[in-house]
Amino acid sequence: MTVCLQMRLGPATAQLHALLDRFPTVRVLLDHMGYPDIAASPTAAGEEVAKLAVHPGLHRKLTHRNLERLADAGTEAAAFLDPVLAAFGAERIAWGSNLPAAEQSMPELVALAQDVLAEVPEPDRRELFAGTARRLYPSLGLG
């Protein structure tokens, strides 16, 4: 079973560590990557997120809320993405549309993700856009 958890990193991060330490075999998908403050500092946000990779059951969901900040960061987006991808690997990160909560249409959300992730190697993009979700939710029959 995969548990999707929505929380903000910061003061609650210690509770997340305690939860993951107590239940190390549970797959947890942290929605919106925990809302890291990419706008303030892509580098610091990437390092903060990367530190959580010590928990093998923790996965991250990359949504428009993160991707919009990364698009705004431009070339600085790599300062966030590089340490996160290095720590978690693409196989522990899943893109999520956030529909129906997102205001954008599905084609707009896909285009945003493809634009921001254009520099990520193709095998990693395949994992981000499909492979990880297939492993996290095999009963959906996503192939």
N, C-alpha and C positions, 0 to 999 in steps of 0.2 A: 504494500500500500504506500502511496505517496501522499504526504501531507503538505498542502500548500499553506504557507504561513505568511501573513502580511504584518510587517512591523518596521519601525524605523531604527536604523542603527544609531548608536549613541548610548544613552543611559541603559537601554534595554539589552544591549549586546551581551552583558554579563549573564543575563537570564537565558539568552539564546545558547551561549556556551554551556551553561548548566544543563539545559534541556538536551542538547546534543550529546553531552557527556553521559547523561543518564540513559538515553535511548540511542546508542550508537548505530544500531542496525536499521533504524527507521529512516526512510528516504524523506528528506524535507526539502521542499522547493520554496526558496525565499522569494516572494513576489517583489517585483520592481527592484530586485537586488538589494532590498533593505533601504531604499531611498538614499543612497550615498549622496553627499553634497558635491556633485561634480562641478557645479557652477563656481563654487568657491575655490576649489583646487582639484583639477583632475588627478594630479599625482597623489595627493593625500587621500583622496577618495578611493583610488585604485589600490593603494597600499592597505587601507582599512578593510576593504572587501577581500583582498588577497589573504589577509591573516586568518580569515575564517575557513580557508581551504584545509586546515588541519583536521576538520571533521569530514570523514569520507562519505557520510550519508547526506551531506549538505549540497544542494544544487541551487543554482540561481536562475531566476526568470528575468530576462532582459526585455523590457517593454518600451513603449513609446515614451513613458515618463523619463526613462534613462536616455533613450536614443535622442530625444529632443535636446537634452542638455549636452550630449556628445556632439550633436550637429552644431550647436551653438559654439562649442569649444573648438571646432574646426580641426586643425592639425594637432591640437593639444589632446584630442580624443584618444590618441595612442597612449598618452601618459596614464590614462585610466585603463584602457582595454588591455594593453600589453601585460601588466602585472596580474590582472585578473585571469586572463587566458593562460598565462604561464602557471599560475597557482592551481586553478581549477581544471584546466584543460577544457576544450570545447565540449567534451562529452559530459560535463557537469553543468553546462549552461544551456538554457532553452530560450529561444525567442518566443514571446507571447504577444498576441495582438491586443489584448486587454479589451476586446469587444465583449459586450456592448457598452462598457463604461467609456471607452475612448470616443471622442467626438469625430475623429477622422473615419473615413471609409476604409474597408479592408485593403483596397489597392493603394491608398495613400499610406497606410501603416506599413505595408510590405515595401513600398518604395523608400520610405524613410529608413527602414532597417537595412535594405540593400545598399542605400547610399552611404550610411554611416559605416557599415561593415565591409565596404568595397575593398579595403586593403587587407582584410583578413584572408588568409589562404583558403582556397576553395574547399579542401577537405574539412576544415574547421567550420566554414559557413554551412556545409551540409549537416554537420552535427548541430549547429546552433538552430537552424531552421527546421530540422526534422528528426535527426537521429536521437537526440536527447529525449525529446517528447515521446518518441516511440518506445524507448526503454522505460521511461517513467510511468507511462500509461499504456502498457501492452494490451490491455483489454479493449482499447478503442479500435484495435484492428487497423492501425495506420500503415500497415504493411512492412 
